[in-house]
């Protein structure tokens, strides 16, 4: 069992209230506020890390291997060797990761790959999934 002197619940991240008055001020935290005045606080600015998304290629029986390697080099900035490894991983496992991005970047990659595959009349599929 926990101690009986219960601590106040931790505030939700991004909602911590920070005293604006200086620590030397008698009304500062822990001070005896005999003046019945309020201590002005502000919400501490907090940057939240963005959600990340994997961009995946799916295997199919028709898209040429060379085309997939080119796609991975061109849209995911991979070396020829890394692109070849990713393509072979997809070929053998059915699915493989080309990169991890924030939502809008991942969405752009998917659109670019799908447009490029369609333009070349290949059935290559590219999807994104939340990490
Ligand atoms: N399976 C394809 C073939 O044998 C190659 C391929 C690899 C297709 C990866 C799509 O995402 C893919 N030609």
Boltz pocket constraint, residues with backbone or C-beta under 6 A from the ligand:
constraints:
  - pocket:
      binder: B
      contacts: [[A, 57], [A, 58], [A, 59], [A, 60], [A, 61], [A, 62], [A, 63], [A, 64], [A, 65], [A, 68], [A, 86], [A, 87], [A, 88], [A, 90], [A, 91], [A, 124], [A, 125]]
      max_distance: 6.0
